[in-house]
Amino acid sequence: MATLARERMSGVAPAPELGAHPLVQDGQRGVRFGVWAPEATAIEVELFDAAQRSTGRVSLGAAGDGLWTVFVPGLATGQLYGLRAHGPWNPPAGQCFNPARLLLDPWALALVGNTERLSLQVGHVAIDPLNPTQPWAEHRPAPENNAAAMPKCVVVDSAVERAAGQAIAPRPPVAGDRVVIYEAHVKALTRLHPEVPEALRGSYAALAHPAVLAHLQRLGITTVCLLPVHPHISERHLLARGLVNHWGYNTLNAFAPEPAYAACTGGNDPSTAEQAAAVRAEFRQMVDALHRTGIEVVLDVVFNHTAESDLDGPTLCWRGLGQNHWYAMGDHGVPHNFSGCGNSLNLSEPRVLQWVMDSLRWWIAAYGVDGFRFDLAVSLGRVAALGHAFHPHAPLLTAMLQDPVLRGVRLIAEPWDIGPNGYHLGGFGPGWLEWNDTFRDGVRAFWLGHPATRGELAQRVCASSDRFRHSGRSPLASVNLLTAHDGFNLADLTAYAHKHNAANREDNRDGHGHNLSANAGTEGASEDPAVRHRRGLWRRALLATLFCAQGTPQLLAGDEIGHSQQGNNNSYCQDNAITWLDWARAEAGLTDFVAGLAHLRQQHPGLRQAAWFSGQPPAQGGPADIAWLDVNGLAPSFAAWQSPHHRTLGALVTAGEPGRAATERLLIVWHAGDGPTRMALPPGAWSLRLDSARALVALDGADTEPHTGEITLSEPGVTVLVQSLQG
């Protein structure tokens, strides 16, 4: 305990208080187990040998405040164990204790054993767990001991793990205005990569391969955001259809890396403590390699629900230890469903909050990660005392911002869930970045022919000040995205007018129907040169808008190579060539263009301001920091801003690096209209740096012919010109 106290005082992330930890007590080496189960009448820890055979049970003692503890002499690192919880069985009252079912420790730092069909390990009698029909109130406890079907927890030495985390190369220094996020799935990114050895493809080791690192560097990526890497399971409805949960938003454990992405185990669940340790080491090696390349690692984490699903789902951990406290409970013993998954976590409960905080600190201390993106983050801000309404200063959100370990990492919110009043874009406090779906929708509409105005576009490319310019928040709080894992990717956004999700085996009922997409006259793949040309114009214009907008840009992995998901806009269950990036058909020219855009953004501070534009001169007698121009070179009228019929807009930007005077002006022109349009230029000579219609990015000013008077915009695209302010 003295060591724990010293760690807290020093600001170092301490070992989690709960769980299983080797230590010396009264001169004896052993393991201390700590479990939180407030309504339980008894808790046992069951021990297993290396072959996962039971070697006996040990009772924990009640320590007060719902805690149960025991010190077992003679145990050591690598010991396998599980939990059994005794207590009342009263489903209408939210109590589902069943000591016949082996439970996982929520604070376990590692797991071993098969997880393939864990969603069928229900705690109640079920004739067919795949197709439940019995009313919840009629559930009866299953009498069978299911230990053989359950994975086992592993005792891990937290001091050793944190020392391994300290050995990782430190986080690279990336200023907020220079962040470029790359959202990627560990397996899908490299499963078909021809330069990665077959044995490594689809793994953490593959992400650390020189060929992949070189690609990320070439793109100017500063921050990789990985879809969930916590261990997860496939839901029963997927097992019934012969599918799997590919994305991983169904968390089983919050402290260890998902073994399916580990080359060292061939993507299989570890069967020994040594194999589990190898998975952890491979993950750390990946983070170390990315850091040494100058790239941060952000993890997509799921704390709005767990893998236990609704009341017909499995009893694996939290439900069996005390559903009424772990989950946000509604009426008649049924948890609230703010996520659509049936079991929203009760993040107003201090111990549940502690579990989340312990997990986040653990990934920083033991694995060296640099931030987190929170799935359905509104659920994290729902407060029980407010009737589960969202509040930006909810306990968990406040705890993260003040925590000495977390306060400096990147925190990104998905600012909505599906619960009552669940949309809160711009509603998080200072220190948070947020996914901005109004940028996504406004930019898509402008370029792809849907109802749109220039006024809406101007708001979106200026970091959506209507949403974020309050409470001291920065333009960088807006995470601008065109596409994400959820929805169409870029190739399909410009090739499909409708979703095509038949492969998900839900009769195309799943996935969002409002995509603001377009197909250029042909649905799906086309060899028609005119169709392909139009799609290319759209893709480059969309990408150029992303990289030339204020805020924080996020690129979806695969968009830079033209990968298609065959029109599937809900590929969460497609662990196959639909989601695996098709490197063999990569569009090299598109990749070059994206790389050019990223580096253009870095070269010109007017494209990445950390302060809001005011429309006023930054210095006496100087030009305004931003001025808007119509094609005639004058400011648009009020009516012109609101007109849906005009699709050309210019912005004259005068801004320098933070704290420095501007040395140049930028003219950015967004032209989505058909047919040639002449755009009047402000006085002076201008150098062309970007013409997305021609796929031209002139980073070194290679296009040296000066432009004066006007330019002709022949096809839809984004144009950027530069004028020096230095004599």
URWO-V508858 format. One record per residue. N is the residue number from 1. PHI is phi in whole degrees, 0 to 359 (* if undefined). BURIAL is b if it has 24 or more other ideal C-beta (glycine too) atoms within 12 Angstrom, else e. Layout:
# URWO-V508858
N:PHI:BURIAL / N:PHI:BURIAL
This chain:
# URWO-V508858
1:*:e / 2:296:e / 3:298:e / 4:300:e / 5:297:e / 6:297:e / 7:296:e / 8:295:e / 9:291:e / 10:276:e / 11:86:e / 12:283:b / 13:297:b / 14:282:b / 15:296:b / 16:305:b / 17:293:b / 18:265:b / 19:103:b / 20:238:b / 21:221:b / 22:290:b / 23:197:b / 24:251:e / 25:229:e / 26:53:e / 27:80:e / 28:248:e / 29:276:e / 30:185:b / 31:229:b / 32:261:b / 33:253:b / 34:228:b / 35:229:b / 36:253:b / 37:208:b / 38:298:b / 39:263:b / 40:289:b / 41:261:e / 42:196:b / 43:230:b / 44:236:b / 45:254:b / 46:258:b / 47:260:b / 48:225:b / 49:276:e / 50:297:e / 51:271:e / 52:65:b / 53:262:e / 54:295:e / 55:242:e / 56:130:e / 57:236:b / 58:231:b / 59:279:b / 60:266:b / 61:262:e / 62:290:e / 63:253:e / 64:91:e / 65:59:e / 66:80:b / 67:267:b / 68:230:b / 69:221:b / 70:200:b / 71:252:b / 72:247:b / 73:296:e / 74:89:e / 75:275:b / 76:211:e / 77:307:b / 78:98:b / 79:297:b / 80:264:b / 81:201:b / 82:212:b / 83:241:b / 84:229:b / 85:242:b / 86:260:b / 87:167:b / 88:289:e / 89:251:b / 90:209:e / 91:308:b / 92:298:e / 93:261:e / 94:83:b / 95:252:b / 96:227:b / 97:286:b / 98:207:b / 99:293:b / 100:287:b / 101:259:b / 102:287:b / 103:245:b / 104:275:b / 105:281:b / 106:302:b / 107:263:b / 108:298:b / 109:269:b / 110:197:b / 111:229:b / 112:228:b / 113:113:b / 114:286:e / 115:240:b / 116:300:b / 117:237:b / 118:293:b / 119:293:b / 120:265:b / 121:274:b / 122:282:b / 123:269:b / 124:243:b / 125:291:e / 126:220:b / 127:297:e / 128:218:e / 129:301:b / 130:289:e / 131:226:e / 132:289:b / 133:230:e / 134:286:e / 135:301:e / 136:301:b / 137:294:e / 138:263:e / 139:299:b / 140:234:e / 141:296:b / 142:289:b / 143:275:e / 144:283:e / 145:283:e / 146:256:b / 147:303:b / 148:295:e / 149:266:b / 150:258:b / 151:294:b / 152:243:b / 153:279:b / 154:240:b / 155:287:b / 156:236:b / 157:279:b / 158:295:b / 159:295:b / 160:296:e / 161:295:b / 162:291:b / 163:296:e / 164:294:b / 165:294:b / 166:294:e / 167:281:e / 168:291:b / 169:306:b / 170:296:e / 171:303:b / 172:290:b / 173:284:e / 174:234:b / 175:295:e / 176:302:b / 177:284:b / 178:252:b / 179:289:b / 180:231:b / 181:268:b / 182:234:b / 183:275:b / 184:215:b / 185:260:b / 186:307:b / 187:286:b / 188:298:b / 189:299:b / 190:237:b / 191:301:b / 192:244:b / 193:285:b / 194:291:e / 195:270:e / 196:263:b / 197:305:e / 198:308:e / 199:293:e / 200:258:b / 201:301:b / 202:80:b / 203:234:b / 204:301:b / 205:298:b / 206:293:b / 207:296:b / 208:270:b / 209:291:b / 210:305:e / 211:294:e / 212:286:b / 213:299:b / 214:296:e / 215:297:b / 216:296:b / 217:298:b / 218:301:b / 219:283:b / 220:76:b / 221:287:b / 222:253:b / 223:215:b / 224:266:b / 225:253:b / 226:267:b / 227:306:b / 228:315:b / 229:245:b / 230:288:b / 231:305:b / 232:219:b / 233:231:b / 234:267:b / 235:291:b / 236:298:b / 237:292:b / 238:284:b / 239:301:b / 240:295:e / 241:259:e / 242:72:e / 243:242:b / 244:228:b / 245:278:b / 246:276:b / 247:291:b / 248:97:b / 249:275:b / 250:206:b / 251:290:b / 252:257:b / 253:212:b / 254:251:b / 255:233:b / 256:231:b / 257:285:b / 258:296:b / 259:287:b / 260:297:b / 261:255:b / 262:253:b / 263:293:b / 264:294:b / 265:249:b / 266:66:e / 267:78:b / 268:264:b / 269:297:b / 270:293:b / 271:253:b / 272:225:b / 273:297:b / 274:294:e / 275:294:b / 276:298:b / 277:295:b / 278:294:b / 279:298:b / 280:298:b / 281:295:b / 282:295:b / 283:299:b / 284:298:b / 285:297:b / 286:296:b / 287:299:b / 288:300:b / 289:296:b / 290:294:b / 291:300:b / 292:293:e / 293:268:b / 294:88:b / 295:242:b / 296:282:b / 297:237:b / 298:245:b / 299:253:b / 300:280:b / 301:239:b / 302:239:b / 303:238:b / 304:271:b / 305:204:b / 306:238:b / 307:282:b / 308:275:b / 309:60:b / 310:282:b / 311:290:b / 312:272:b / 313:277:b / 314:285:b / 315:251:b / 316:244:b / 317:197:b / 318:298:b / 319:299:b / 320:287:b / 321:267:b / 322:147:b / 323:304:b / 324:297:b / 325:255:b / 326:286:b / 327:250:b / 328:282:b / 329:269:b / 330:260:b / 331:276:e / 332:59:e / 333:73:b / 334:252:b / 335:296:b / 336:296:b / 337:227:b / 338:283:b / 339:256:b / 340:88:b / 341:251:b / 342:94:b / 343:206:b / 344:290:b / 345:289:b / 346:267:b / 347:277:b / 348:274:b / 349:279:b / 350:306:e / 351:289:b / 352:291:b / 353:301:b / 354:299:b / 355:300:b / 356:296:b / 357:297:b / 358:299:b / 359:296:b / 360:299:b / 361:296:b / 362:296:b / 363:292:b / 364:285:b / 365:286:b / 366:265:b / 367:233:b / 368:72:b / 369:286:b / 370:244:b / 371:167:b / 372:216:b / 373:250:b / 374:260:b / 375:295:b / 376:45:b / 377:292:b / 378:301:b / 379:299:b / 380:287:b / 381:255:b / 382:278:b / 383:247:b / 384:302:b / 385:292:e / 386:255:e / 387:69:e / 388:65:b / 389:283:b / 390:281:b / 391:218:b / 392:295:b / 393:248:e / 394:301:b / 395:308:b / 396:292:b / 397:297:b / 398:293:b / 399:300:b / 400:295:b / 401:289:b / 402:263:e / 403:293:b / 404:295:e / 405:275:b / 406:267:b / 407:296:e / 408:259:e / 409:269:b / 410:281:b / 411:240:b / 412:238:b / 413:254:b / 414:272:b / 415:276:b / 416:200:b / 417:215:b / 418:258:e / 419:283:b / 420:303:e / 421:49:e / 422:265:b / 423:256:e / 424:222:b / 425:302:b / 426:83:b / 427:269:b / 428:273:b / 429:274:b / 430:305:e / 431:101:b / 432:259:b / 433:259:b / 434:224:b / 435:300:b / 436:248:b / 437:283:b / 438:288:b / 439:296:b / 440:307:b / 441:286:b / 442:294:b / 443:288:b / 444:302:b / 445:300:b / 446:298:b / 447:274:b / 448:254:b / 449:86:b / 450:266:e / 451:308:e / 452:199:b / 453:229:b / 454:290:b / 455:297:b / 456:295:b / 457:300:b / 458:299:b / 459:299:b / 460:289:b / 461:281:b / 462:255:b / 463:67:b / 464:52:b / 465:299:b / 466:295:e / 467:255:b / 468:246:b / 469:275:b / 470:200:e / 471:56:e / 472:76:e / 473:283:b / 474:260:b / 475:304:b / 476:292:b / 477:295:b / 478:278:b / 479:274:b / 480:276:b / 481:217:b / 482:268:b / 483:215:b / 484:208:b / 485:305:b / 486:266:b / 487:117:b / 488:295:b / 489:276:b / 490:295:b / 491:300:b / 492:281:b / 493:301:b / 494:254:b / 495:228:b / 496:226:b / 497:274:b / 498:222:b / 499:286:b / 500:226:b / 501:251:b / 502:302:e / 503:296:b / 504:280:b / 505:63:e / 506:235:e / 507:57:e / 508:62:e / 509:278:e / 510:275:b / 511:83:b / 512:287:e / 513:269:e / 514:256:e / 515:251:b / 516:52:b / 517:259:b / 518:205:b / 519:234:b / 520:62:b / 521:101:e / 522:225:e / 523:278:e / 524:90:b / 525:302:e / 526:212:e / 527:256:e / 528:293:e / 529:302:e / 530:293:e / 531:295:e / 532:296:b / 533:296:e / 534:298:b / 535:296:b / 536:297:b / 537:301:b / 538:299:b / 539:298:b / 540:292:b / 541:294:b / 542:298:b / 543:296:b / 544:295:b / 545:297:b / 546:300:b / 547:279:b / 548:256:b / 549:258:b / 550:292:b / 551:114:b / 552:248:b / 553:283:b / 554:232:b / 555:253:b / 556:275:b / 557:305:b / 558:103:b / 559:295:b / 560:283:b / 561:243:b / 562:80:b / 563:294:b / 564:249:b / 565:255:b / 566:59:b / 567:84:b / 568:277:b / 569:252:b / 570:211:b / 571:275:b / 572:299:b / 573:246:b / 574:248:b / 575:267:b / 576:196:e / 577:295:e / 578:295:b / 579:257:b / 580:292:b / 581:300:b / 582:270:b / 583:294:b / 584:295:e / 585:252:e / 586:300:b / 587:273:b / 588:300:e / 589:296:e / 590:292:b / 591:298:b / 592:301:b / 593:295:b / 594:297:b / 595:300:b / 596:297:b / 597:298:b / 598:298:b / 599:284:b / 600:299:b / 601:300:b / 602:291:b / 603:287:b / 604:239:b / 605:297:b / 606:296:b / 607:266:b / 608:209:b / 609:281:b / 610:267:b / 611:239:b / 612:287:b / 613:291:b / 614:246:e / 615:79:e / 616:243:e / 617:296:e / 618:288:b / 619:221:e / 620:301:e / 621:84:e / 622:267:e / 623:285:b / 624:296:b / 625:293:b / 626:211:b / 627:222:b / 628:261:b / 629:231:b / 630:272:b / 631:296:b / 632:275:e / 633:86:e / 634:254:e / 635:294:e / 636:297:b / 637:287:e / 638:301:e / 639:297:e / 640:295:b / 641:300:e / 642:268:e / 643:288:e / 644:276:e / 645:262:e / 646:252:b / 647:235:b / 648:229:b / 649:213:b / 650:241:b / 651:229:b / 652:259:b / 653:248:b / 654:235:b / 655:202:b / 656:247:b / 657:296:e / 658:308:e / 659:79:e / 660:237:e / 661:288:e / 662:290:b / 663:248:e / 664:204:b / 665:242:b / 666:245:b / 667:247:b / 668:252:b / 669:235:b / 670:252:b / 671:235:b / 672:251:b / 673:281:b / 674:267:e / 675:83:e / 676:299:e / 677:227:b / 678:265:e / 679:242:b / 680:290:b / 681:264:b / 682:299:b / 683:303:e / 684:103:e / 685:267:e / 686:235:b / 687:253:b / 688:284:b / 689:244:b / 690:213:b / 691:220:b / 692:294:b / 693:299:b / 694:262:b / 695:57:b / 696:258:b / 697:232:b / 698:255:b / 699:294:b / 700:260:e / 701:70:e / 702:299:e / 703:280:e / 704:271:e / 705:295:e / 706:289:e / 707:249:b / 708:224:e / 709:82:e / 710:198:b / 711:233:b / 712:257:e / 713:261:b / 714:280:e / 715:222:b / 716:302:b / 717:170:b / 718:253:b / 719:237:b / 720:233:b / 721:238:b / 722:235:b / 723:230:b / 724:285:e / 725:260:e / 726:262:e / 727:299:e
